[in-house]
Amino acid sequence: NAGVTQTPKFQVLKTGQSMTLQCAQDMNHNSMYWYRQDPGMGLRLIYYSASEGTTDKGEVPNGYNVSRLNKREFSLRLESAAPSQTSVYFCASSEEGTMTYEQYFGPGTRLTVT
Amino acid sequence: AQSVAQPEDQVNVAEGNPLTVKCTYSVSGNPYLFWYVQYPNRGLQFLLKYITGDNLVKGSYGFEAEFNKSQTSFHLKKPSALVSDSALYFCAVRGSYSNSGNTPLVFGKGTRLSVIA
């Protein structure tokens, strides 16, 4: 049981390049999330998916797109990276509707855009 | 809109002393409240939650938190701090419903706890 896995762990991009961050969970959770963490800002929600086939914008969606590929996988795409997107990105998942609600987090992807 | 405030960026405590990390919240309706811990270069780990029931909830690693509805607070506590408790702590509250019915967590900015030997 690996929980939530993310790839890659580290990435350096040049301004304007694109990339996709991958996330997978093996807990059979319905909901998945993407956050970014910046110093002094806490965690800010980028996008989330309540269930397979649905996605919703979070607090800071501009410059990002997401795909809920299936129940296990939720990817985050940067189409044209900007230095402001330098951050640590976390994927999380949760089970809704069973009075649990807590989110389980992956180890993160540290992204630098130069 | 839902929000969480962690008024202290940094908390320093001597090993063996009790510790408190403060959190206040603002939410419509009944709050669902959570505490997470983050060790360096790691993801967030769930510590404990309040959904309903007893106002004092116990969690992992000897931590507990007290829900106070009148003060809209959910402070994290531990009777005797360990050096290994040094980490970044996040309080979170369940947010409002979206069109899809999901309620993502809203996180505070975090409090760095430093336990000194």
Interface residues (C-beta under 8 A of the other chain):
Chain A: V4 S31 Y33 Y35 G40 M41 G42 L43 R44 L45 Y48 A50 S51 T54 D56 G58 F90 A92 E96 M99 Y101 E102 Q103 Y104 F105 G106 P107 G108
Chain B: D9 Y32 F34 Y36 N41 R42 G43 L44 Q45 F46 K49 I51 F90 R94 S98 N99 S100 G101 N102 T103 P104 L105 V106 F107 G108 K109 G110
